[in-house]
Amino acid sequence: MAGGAQITQGDTKTRYEVFHTDCPARDVVDHVTSRWGIWVLISLQSNDLRFYELRESIRGISEKMLAQSLRVLVRDGLIWRKVEPTTPPQVTYGLTEFGKEVGEPLGELFDRITQRLGSRDEE
């Protein structure tokens, strides 16, 4: 299984073997499910946000970790970054189509968990 790709009979597309260390999908999954990546994607689901708005919406994240998380999510094509040429520059982030596709089930998962925790409190 060289190169991390596995092709099975009948498949017209290449399928990736996510358990292989060379699989390109594995890096994206690691970034999405990192400590802060998931919160960035969920925060951007409802609307585009500027850097400071993201920092304030995600409690406990440092500027350094937010910047690192945003950088890899932009590189992975999950979010876009727009810089306004002002002083200081205004930077806005939003979800790409790919980011919306990935973020939607994460938001649903979070909703299910919070609903379940809420129903446990009522018992």
ZAMARGU-4260 file (C-alpha; in steps of 0.2 Angstrom, whole numbers, plus 5000, padded with zeros to 4 digits):
<rodrens>
0) 5000/5000/5000 | 5013/5012/4995 | 5009/5031/4995 | 4994/5029/5007 | 4981/5026/4993
5) 4971/5011/4991 | 4961/5007/4976 | 4948/4994/4977 | 4940/4985/4962 | 4924/4994/4956
10) 4930/5011/4962 | 4931/5024/4949 | 4939/5036/4962 | 4955/5034/4973 | 4950/5030/4991
15) 4962/5035/5004 | 4968/5023/5018 | 4966/5034/5033 | 4975/5023/5044 | 4991/5024/5034
20) 5003/5038/5040 | 5005/5045/5022 | 4987/5048/5019 | 4984/5066/5015 | 4966/5065/5022
25) 4974/5061/5039 | 4982/5078/5041 | 4965/5087/5037 | 4956/5076/5050 | 4969/5079/5063
30) 4968/5098/5060 | 4949/5098/5060 | 4948/5087/5076 | 4962/5096/5085 | 4959/5105/5101
35) 4954/5121/5093 | 4950/5117/5075 | 4933/5110/5079 | 4928/5126/5089 | 4934/5137/5074
40) 4923/5128/5062 | 4908/5128/5073 | 4911/5147/5077 | 4911/5151/5059 | 4895/5141/5054
45) 4883/5155/5057 | 4893/5170/5050 | 4910/5176/5045 | 4920/5183/5059 | 4935/5194/5062
50) 4950/5188/5071 | 4946/5196/5088 | 4928/5190/5086 | 4934/5172/5084 | 4945/5174/5099
55) 4931/5181/5110 | 4919/5167/5104 | 4931/5153/5108 | 4934/5154/5127 | 4951/5149/5133
60) 4960/5150/5116 | 4976/5161/5115 | 4980/5172/5101 | 4994/5161/5096 | 4984/5145/5095
65) 4970/5154/5086 | 4982/5160/5073 | 4990/5143/5071 | 4973/5134/5070 | 4967/5147/5057
70) 4983/5145/5047 | 4981/5126/5045 | 4963/5127/5041 | 4966/5140/5028 | 4979/5129/5020
75) 4968/5114/5021 | 4955/5124/5011 | 4942/5123/5025 | 4941/5142/5028 | 4945/5157/5018
80) 4954/5173/5024 | 4951/5191/5018 | 4963/5205/5023 | 4956/5223/5022 | 4970/5235/5018
85) 4967/5247/5033 | 4978/5252/5048 | 4978/5240/5057 | 4973/5227/5044 | 4956/5220/5047
90) 4956/5201/5044 | 4940/5191/5041 | 4937/5172/5041 | 4923/5162/5034 | 4920/5144/5029
95) 4923/5138/5011 | 4911/5126/5004 | 4922/5112/5009 | 4922/5119/5027 | 4903/5120/5027
100) 4902/5102/5022 | 4915/5096/5036 | 4908/5108/5049 | 4890/5104/5047 | 4891/5086/5055
105) 4902/5093/5068 | 4889/5106/5073 | 4876/5092/5073 | 4887/5082/5084 | 4889/5096/5096
110) 4870/5099/5096 | 4867/5081/5100 | 4879/5081/5114 | 4873/5097/5122 | 4855/5091/5121
115) 4860/5075/5129 | 4869/5083/5143 | 4853/5095/5145 | 4842/5080/5146 | 4853/5072/5159
120) 4852/5087/5170 | 4833/5086/5170 | 4833/5067/5176
</rodrens>
